[in-house]
Each structure stands twice: as C-alpha cells, then as structure tokens.
Amino acid sequence: MDTSVNIDKIVEDLQKKYTGNVDHDLGVVQEYCRTLPPCEESAKVVAALGKYASEKFADAEAFKIAKLVDEAIKELEKQFNGDPDHDVKVIQDYCQALPKSDENFKVAVTLGQYAAAKFPEAEEVKKSKAEFDKMNADMADIQKRIENIQDMIKSEDIDHAIEELRALLNDVKLPENDESRRLVSFSHPFEEILFSATIKETRPVMRISNLVEMLNLQLGSLLGQTSQYDEAREALGRVLQLNPVSAPANLELANLFIHEKKYQEAFDQLQKAYPLLFSRQLMTFFFYMLAQVVENLDKNYPLAAAYANLSLVYSDNPAGHALLERLAKDHGVDTICPTPEEMQKLAEDANLPIGPHRDIPEIAIQAGRQFKASHPEIAKQFFEIAYELTGRQSILKEMK
C-alpha cells in the first residue's frame, strides 16, 4: 500500500457509505481508521485521512469544537505568565464567561481536559483530581449499598430496603442547576433517541448519571408493593422529571392505578406509555395490564383474554397464565389464543393496539443507520429493537 502518495481508492470506497450528513460521514472515516492494524503504514493512512477529513468535513461538530478550542487556547496563552495557578484561573474565567449552550459546554469540557494535562501542579487541578478520586471512592460505597439493598429485596425485607433506598437517595445529590438547562438521564441508549424524537425541549440539555433515576424507580416499585401509593407516585414522578421517556416508570404508574382499582386512570397512563415501548418485555407488561383494564373498565372479557394471550406471545409470564385461568373460571371465557385475524378484529372494534407503536421500529432503524459507521455496536442495538418488534427480514441485512 503506497500511503505516501494518495488515498483516492480508500476515499472512493468510504464514499459509498456517506449519507451527506457531515457528522455521519466523518464517523465513517473515523471508524475505518479504527479498524487499521497498528503499524507505520497505517499511521500514514490515518494522517492522510485526517487531513482529508478536516478539509472535507470542516463543518462537522468535532472539527468545529476542536477549532473553537484551538482558537481559545491561542488567545488564552497570551495571558499566561508561567504560574500554573494563575494560568488555570485564566482558563476557568474564560469558561465561566461563555454563554450557555451545548457547543460551549463541550468547549469548556475540552479546555478543562487541556488544563488538567498542561498544569498538573496547579492547586485547582490537584483539587479536582482529589475530588475525582473521592467520587470514585463514593461510587464504590454507593455500589456496595445498592448490592445490600438488592439482598434485602431478595430476602423480602422490603421495609428495610425502602428505608435504605431513602437514605441513599438523600446522600446522592443531583448537579446544581439554575433551570436554564434541563438535566436528563437515560437507562438505555434508545431512550435518548426517543427523547430527541418526541420531546420538544428548548433549553440546553445536560446528560447526567442515571443513578438517581434508577434508585427512584426501584423505590417507587417497592412503595407500590407495600400500598404506599402516593409516595410511590412521587418517586416515579422524580424518575419522569429526569427521563420523561422512561417506559418502566410509565408502566409502573399504570400498575399503581390498577392496584388502586382506578382503571380509567390506569388506561390513560397506558396510553402515555404505549409510544415508548421498545422491547418485547415492555410489550408483555403493557398488554398484561391492558387486559386487566379491559376486564374491569369495559367488562369485555373475550378481549381481556385476547390481550392476556398477547402478553404471553411477547413473553411467557406466569401472571398472564393466571389471568387467563381466572377469566375462564369467573366469566367462562375461552382462553385459546385468537388467530391474528380474530385479534385484529377484536382490537379494531375496541380501537386498541395489538402491536408496537408504528413509530418505534422506524425510529430505531433510522437511528441504526445514523450510528452504523461511527458506533456500530450501538447501531446493532437499534436494529435489534426494530427486528425484535417486527420480525422483518430486511432489518437483518441492515445489521450486517
């Protein structure tokens, strides 16, 4: 391979994967570079492709941020005097004066990394490192406490688990926020895609750890199990503040209403959850709860049995079998699973769904295509979501 002369053939092959989106196309080049074996020839190819990409995709976000950072450093260096503490303060003052935006947040993060590498002896850098080390130690302690809580749940010591969860949440603090930006957390990569596709947020968004979200979800579930419904709703409300597209939190809220025999409220909550369901397991919970709502709100026992069967189609579950047995015993309903045609007719008559929300597979496919070049493993997860929900063979080809 003659890497010192040109890379035309490589670029020609890469262009077949371009979409016209500069960030995507830059990702194609970056992914190719990551696949090269470590050797001198590869280094030459990477250097040549780097030069090509910087010219071809100058408007890509990565290059825009890098350019802004380089320009900032050149200006900041004029104010340096050789004292690490002074020079770090120059960088901090610059970052604090930046207008709030996603772009400037990334610039500030990159400048912070630059300062830490260039001025390791500065007191602020030492302090930050000490805080980082303490954070790691605190996270190890938190992980141990979470493991202890899970042991309590396994041993059915629910009251003690709730007490420990409350104490842990009291110790875990969210980042300070002045409401000029929105703090969000996600427990699955696809939730972030759903958020972007469905939530019209006008403020800058700051992604944080999902720890508080997951602890509140666990707390809400346990409070619901012990009939502390108002407190359970408060905990789940805190989940949805951080992650408004959390299907588990929405389904858990519907479950609370079912336990309280508030079936209209449960139905309304299930309607909110439906456009967020992106796995067969979530569909199982959804159709099982919908069966209970249809049974008690509409008294449509054949349709309730059909939905109980549908929950079993998505994932075999003891609760679905138990519900079918009760419907047969109490209402004489035929528990044999309807044919697809029969199910379609029952659902159409009731104006209710029998499958995933139509938007979910398409959002997943588009996300898979977007990330295929730059993050193939994440793209595979998105394609798997679409395939799992639809079974379309064409999606398997996209996954290759």
C-alpha positions as CSV (number, residue, x, y, z in Angstrom):
1,M,0.0,0.0,0.0
2,D,1.5,3.3,-1.1
3,T,0.2,5.6,1.6
4,S,2.6,8.5,1.0
5,V,1.1,9.4,-2.4
6,N,-2.7,9.3,-2.3
7,I,-5.7,7.8,-0.7
8,D,-8.1,8.1,-3.6
9,K,-9.1,4.4,-3.6
10,I,-9.8,4.4,0.1
11,V,-11.9,7.5,-0.1
12,E,-13.8,6.1,-3.1
13,D,-14.8,3.1,-1.0
14,L,-15.7,5.2,2.0
15,Q,-17.9,7.5,-0.1
16,K,-20.2,4.6,-0.8
17,K,-21.2,4.8,2.9
18,Y,-21.7,8.5,3.0
19,T,-25.2,10.0,3.6
20,G,-24.4,13.7,3.1
21,N,-24.5,14.3,6.9
22,V,-21.0,15.7,7.8
23,D,-21.1,14.2,11.3
24,H,-22.1,10.8,10.0
25,D,-19.6,10.8,7.1
26,L,-16.8,11.9,9.4
27,G,-17.8,8.9,11.6
28,V,-17.3,6.6,8.5
29,V,-13.8,7.8,8.1
30,Q,-13.0,7.6,11.9
31,E,-14.4,4.0,12.0
32,Y,-12.2,3.0,9.1
33,C,-9.2,4.4,10.8
34,R,-10.0,2.4,14.0
35,T,-10.0,-0.8,12.0
36,L,-6.5,-0.4,10.7
37,P,-3.7,-2.5,12.3
38,P,-1.2,-0.6,14.4
39,C,1.9,-0.1,12.1
40,E,3.8,2.6,10.3
41,E,1.8,2.3,7.1
42,S,-1.5,2.6,9.0
43,A,-0.2,5.7,10.7
44,K,0.5,7.3,7.3
45,V,-3.1,6.4,6.1
46,V,-4.6,7.8,9.3
47,A,-2.6,11.1,8.9
48,A,-3.7,11.4,5.2
49,L,-7.3,10.6,6.0
50,G,-7.2,13.1,8.9
51,K,-6.0,15.8,6.6
52,Y,-8.7,14.8,4.0
53,A,-11.5,14.7,6.6
54,S,-10.5,18.1,8.2
55,E,-10.9,19.7,4.7
56,K,-13.9,17.7,3.6
57,F,-15.9,17.8,6.8
58,A,-14.8,21.2,8.2
59,D,-18.4,21.8,9.4
60,A,-18.6,18.6,11.4
61,E,-19.2,19.2,15.1
62,A,-16.0,17.5,16.1
63,F,-13.9,19.9,13.9
64,K,-15.9,22.9,14.9
65,I,-15.3,22.2,18.6
66,A,-11.6,21.5,18.0
67,K,-11.3,24.7,16.0
68,L,-13.0,26.7,18.8
69,V,-10.8,25.2,21.4
70,D,-7.6,25.8,19.4
71,E,-8.6,29.5,18.9
72,A,-9.4,29.8,22.6
73,I,-6.1,28.4,23.6
74,K,-4.1,30.7,21.4
75,E,-5.9,33.7,23.0
76,L,-5.6,32.4,26.5
77,E,-1.9,31.6,26.1
78,K,-1.3,35.4,25.7
79,Q,-2.5,35.8,29.3
80,F,-0.4,33.0,30.8
81,N,2.6,34.0,33.0
82,G,4.1,30.7,33.8
83,D,2.4,30.3,37.2
84,P,0.2,27.2,37.0
85,D,-2.4,28.5,39.4
86,H,-2.7,31.8,37.5
87,D,-2.9,30.1,34.1
88,V,-5.6,27.7,35.2
89,K,-7.6,30.6,36.7
90,V,-7.4,32.3,33.2
91,I,-8.9,29.2,31.7
92,Q,-11.6,28.9,34.4
93,D,-12.6,32.6,34.0
94,Y,-12.9,32.1,30.2
95,C,-15.1,29.0,30.6
96,Q,-17.4,30.7,33.1
97,A,-17.9,33.7,30.8
98,L,-19.0,31.5,27.9
99,P,-22.7,31.8,27.0
100,K,-24.7,28.7,28.0
101,S,-25.1,26.3,25.0
102,D,-24.4,22.7,24.2
103,E,-21.5,23.8,22.0
104,N,-19.8,25.9,24.6
105,F,-20.3,23.2,27.2
106,K,-18.2,20.9,25.0
107,V,-15.6,23.6,24.5
108,A,-15.4,24.1,28.3
109,V,-15.1,20.4,28.9
110,T,-12.3,20.1,26.4
111,L,-10.5,23.2,27.8
112,G,-10.8,21.6,31.3
113,Q,-9.1,18.5,30.0
114,Y,-6.4,20.7,28.4
115,A,-5.8,22.5,31.7
116,A,-5.5,19.3,33.7
117,A,-2.9,17.8,31.3
118,K,-0.9,21.1,31.0
119,F,-0.9,22.2,34.6
120,P,-0.9,19.1,36.8
121,E,0.8,21.1,39.6
122,A,-1.9,23.7,39.8
123,E,-3.9,23.7,43.1
124,E,-7.2,23.6,41.3
125,V,-6.1,20.7,39.2
126,K,-4.9,18.8,42.3
127,K,-8.2,19.7,44.0
128,S,-10.2,18.4,41.0
129,K,-8.2,15.2,41.0
130,A,-8.8,14.7,44.7
131,E,-12.5,15.3,44.2
132,F,-12.5,12.8,41.3
133,D,-10.7,10.2,43.4
134,K,-13.2,10.8,46.2
135,M,-16.1,10.5,43.7
136,N,-14.7,7.1,42.7
137,A,-14.5,6.0,46.3
138,D,-18.0,7.3,47.0
139,M,-19.3,5.4,43.9
140,A,-17.7,2.2,45.3
141,D,-19.6,2.8,48.6
142,I,-22.8,3.5,46.7
143,Q,-22.4,0.3,44.7
144,K,-22.0,-1.7,47.9
145,R,-25.1,-0.1,49.4
146,I,-27.1,-0.9,46.3
147,E,-25.9,-4.5,46.5
148,N,-27.1,-4.6,50.1
149,I,-30.5,-3.2,49.1
150,Q,-30.8,-5.9,46.4
151,D,-30.0,-8.6,49.0
152,M,-32.8,-7.2,51.3
153,I,-35.3,-7.3,48.4
154,K,-34.3,-10.9,47.6
155,S,-34.9,-11.8,51.2
156,E,-38.2,-9.9,51.1
157,D,-37.1,-7.4,53.7
158,I,-39.0,-4.7,51.8
159,D,-39.5,-2.2,54.6
160,H,-35.7,-2.2,55.4
161,A,-34.9,-1.9,51.6
162,I,-37.2,1.1,51.3
163,E,-35.6,2.7,54.3
164,E,-32.1,2.2,52.9
165,L,-33.2,3.5,49.4
166,R,-34.5,6.7,51.0
167,A,-31.2,7.1,52.9
168,L,-29.2,6.5,49.8
169,L,-31.2,9.0,47.7
170,N,-30.7,11.6,50.5
171,D,-27.0,11.1,50.2
172,V,-26.9,11.2,46.3
173,K,-27.2,14.8,45.1
174,L,-28.1,16.0,41.6
175,P,-25.8,18.5,39.9
176,E,-26.7,22.1,40.7
177,N,-29.0,23.6,38.1
178,D,-30.4,27.0,37.6
179,E,-33.3,25.9,35.3
180,S,-31.6,27.4,32.3
181,R,-30.8,23.9,31.2
182,R,-32.5,20.6,31.5
183,L,-30.9,17.7,33.4
184,V,-31.7,14.4,31.8
185,S,-30.7,10.8,32.4
186,F,-31.3,7.6,30.4
187,S,-31.0,3.9,31.2
188,H,-30.8,2.7,27.6
189,P,-29.3,4.3,24.5
190,F,-32.6,4.2,22.7
191,E,-34.3,6.3,25.3
192,E,-32.0,9.2,24.3
193,I,-33.1,8.7,20.7
194,L,-36.8,8.7,21.8
195,F,-36.2,11.9,23.8
196,S,-34.7,13.7,20.8
197,A,-37.6,12.4,18.6
198,T,-40.5,13.1,20.9
199,I,-39.6,15.8,23.4
200,K,-39.5,19.4,22.2
201,E,-37.0,20.8,24.7
202,T,-36.0,24.4,24.0
203,R,-33.4,24.6,26.8
204,P,-29.8,23.2,26.5
205,V,-29.8,19.5,27.7
206,M,-27.2,18.2,30.2
207,R,-26.9,14.4,30.4
208,I,-26.2,13.1,33.9
209,S,-25.8,9.7,35.5
210,N,-28.9,7.6,35.7
211,L,-28.3,6.7,39.3
212,V,-31.0,8.9,40.8
213,E,-33.4,7.8,38.2
214,M,-32.9,4.1,38.8
215,L,-33.0,4.5,42.6
216,N,-36.3,6.3,42.4
217,L,-37.7,3.7,40.0
218,Q,-36.7,1.0,42.5
219,L,-38.2,3.0,45.4
220,G,-41.4,3.6,43.5
221,S,-41.8,0.0,42.7
222,L,-41.3,-1.1,46.4
223,L,-43.6,1.6,47.7
224,G,-46.2,0.4,45.3
225,Q,-45.8,-3.2,46.5
226,T,-46.4,-2.0,50.1
227,S,-49.5,0.0,49.1
228,Q,-47.8,3.4,49.7
229,Y,-49.3,4.7,46.5
230,D,-48.9,8.5,46.9
231,E,-45.3,8.2,47.9
232,A,-44.7,5.7,45.0
233,R,-46.2,8.2,42.6
234,E,-43.9,10.9,43.9
235,A,-40.8,8.7,43.4
236,L,-41.9,7.8,39.9
237,G,-42.6,11.5,39.2
238,R,-39.0,12.2,40.0
239,V,-37.9,9.5,37.5
240,L,-40.0,11.1,34.8
241,Q,-38.6,14.6,35.5
242,L,-35.1,13.2,34.6
243,N,-36.3,10.7,32.0
244,P,-39.7,11.6,30.5
245,V,-39.5,8.7,28.0
246,S,-39.0,6.1,30.7
247,A,-41.4,3.3,29.7
248,P,-40.8,1.4,33.0
249,A,-41.8,4.4,35.1
250,N,-44.9,5.0,33.0
251,L,-45.9,1.3,33.2
252,E,-45.2,1.3,37.0
253,L,-47.6,4.3,37.4
254,A,-50.3,2.4,35.4
255,N,-49.7,-0.6,37.7
256,L,-50.3,1.6,40.8
257,F,-53.6,2.7,39.4
258,I,-54.6,-0.9,38.7
259,H,-53.8,-1.9,42.3
260,E,-56.0,1.0,43.5
261,K,-58.7,-0.1,41.1
262,K,-58.6,3.2,39.3
263,Y,-58.9,1.7,35.9
264,Q,-59.7,4.8,33.9
265,E,-56.5,6.4,35.3
266,A,-54.6,3.2,34.5
267,F,-55.9,3.3,30.9
268,D,-54.8,6.9,30.5
269,Q,-51.4,6.1,31.8
270,L,-51.0,3.1,29.5
271,Q,-51.8,5.4,26.6
272,K,-48.9,7.6,27.7
273,A,-46.6,4.5,27.9
274,Y,-47.6,3.0,24.6
275,P,-45.4,5.2,22.2
276,L,-42.4,4.5,24.4
277,L,-42.4,0.6,24.4
278,F,-39.3,-0.6,22.6
279,S,-38.9,-4.2,23.7
280,R,-40.9,-7.4,23.8
281,Q,-40.6,-7.4,27.6
282,L,-42.2,-4.0,27.9
283,M,-44.9,-5.0,25.4
284,T,-45.6,-8.0,27.7
285,F,-46.2,-5.8,30.7
286,F,-48.2,-3.4,28.7
287,F,-50.7,-6.0,27.2
288,Y,-51.0,-7.8,30.6
289,M,-52.1,-4.5,32.3
290,L,-54.3,-3.6,29.3
291,A,-56.0,-7.0,29.7
292,Q,-56.8,-6.1,33.4
293,V,-58.1,-2.6,32.4
294,V,-60.3,-4.0,29.6
295,E,-61.6,-6.7,32.0
296,N,-62.6,-4.2,34.7
297,L,-63.3,-1.0,32.9
298,D,-65.1,-2.3,29.8
299,K,-66.2,-5.7,31.1
300,N,-65.1,-7.1,27.7
301,Y,-63.9,-10.4,28.9
302,P,-63.1,-12.0,25.5
303,L,-60.9,-9.0,24.6
304,A,-59.3,-9.2,28.0
305,A,-58.4,-12.9,27.4
306,A,-57.1,-12.0,23.9
307,Y,-54.8,-9.4,25.5
308,A,-53.7,-11.8,28.2
309,N,-52.8,-14.2,25.4
310,L,-51.0,-11.4,23.5
311,S,-48.8,-10.7,26.6
312,L,-47.8,-14.4,26.5
313,V,-47.0,-14.2,22.8
314,Y,-44.5,-11.4,23.5
315,S,-43.0,-13.2,26.6
316,D,-44.2,-16.2,28.6
317,N,-45.2,-14.9,32.0
318,P,-47.0,-16.6,35.0
319,A,-49.2,-13.5,35.6
320,G,-50.7,-13.9,32.1
321,H,-51.5,-17.5,32.6
322,A,-53.1,-16.8,36.0
323,L,-55.2,-14.0,34.5
324,L,-56.5,-16.4,31.7
325,E,-57.4,-19.1,34.3
326,R,-59.4,-16.5,36.3
327,L,-61.2,-15.2,33.2
328,A,-62.1,-18.8,32.3
329,K,-63.3,-19.6,35.9
330,D,-65.1,-16.3,36.7
331,H,-66.5,-15.5,33.2
332,G,-66.5,-18.7,31.2
333,V,-64.2,-17.2,28.6
334,D,-62.5,-19.3,26.0
335,T,-58.8,-18.9,26.8
336,I,-57.5,-20.2,23.5
337,C,-55.3,-17.6,21.8
338,P,-57.2,-15.9,18.9
339,T,-55.9,-16.1,15.4
340,P,-54.1,-13.0,14.1
341,E,-57.3,-12.2,12.1
342,E,-59.5,-12.6,15.1
343,M,-57.2,-10.5,17.2
344,Q,-57.2,-7.8,14.6
345,K,-61.0,-7.7,14.5
346,L,-61.3,-7.5,18.3
347,A,-58.7,-4.7,18.5
348,E,-60.2,-2.7,15.7
349,D,-63.7,-2.9,17.3
350,A,-62.3,-1.6,20.6
351,N,-59.9,0.9,18.9
352,L,-57.0,-0.6,20.8
353,P,-53.5,-1.7,19.6
354,I,-52.3,-5.2,19.1
355,G,-48.6,-4.5,18.3
356,P,-45.9,-1.9,18.9
357,H,-46.4,1.7,18.2
358,R,-45.8,2.3,14.4
359,D,-43.1,5.0,15.0
360,I,-40.8,2.9,17.2
361,P,-39.4,0.5,14.6
362,E,-38.8,3.3,12.1
363,I,-37.1,5.5,14.7
364,A,-34.9,2.5,15.6
365,I,-34.0,1.8,12.0
366,Q,-33.1,5.4,11.3
367,A,-31.0,5.6,14.5
368,G,-29.2,2.4,13.5
369,R,-28.4,3.9,10.1
370,Q,-27.2,7.1,11.7
371,F,-24.8,5.3,14.1
372,K,-23.7,2.4,11.9
373,A,-20.5,4.0,10.8
374,S,-19.4,5.7,14.0
375,H,-20.8,3.4,16.7
376,P,-21.6,0.0,15.1
377,E,-22.3,-1.8,18.4
378,I,-24.9,0.9,19.4
379,A,-26.3,0.8,15.9
380,K,-26.7,-3.0,16.2
381,Q,-28.8,-2.5,19.4
382,F,-31.1,-0.1,17.5
383,F,-31.5,-2.5,14.6
384,E,-32.2,-5.3,17.0
385,I,-35.0,-3.3,18.6
386,A,-36.7,-2.9,15.2
387,Y,-36.2,-6.6,14.3
388,E,-37.4,-7.8,17.7
389,L,-40.7,-5.8,17.3
390,T,-41.4,-6.5,13.7
391,G,-39.5,-9.6,12.6
392,R,-38.8,-8.0,9.2
393,Q,-36.0,-9.9,7.5
394,S,-34.8,-6.8,5.7
395,I,-33.6,-5.4,9.0
396,L,-31.2,-8.3,9.4
397,K,-29.5,-7.2,6.2
398,E,-29.0,-3.7,7.6
399,M,-27.4,-5.2,10.7
400,K,-24.5,-6.7,8.7
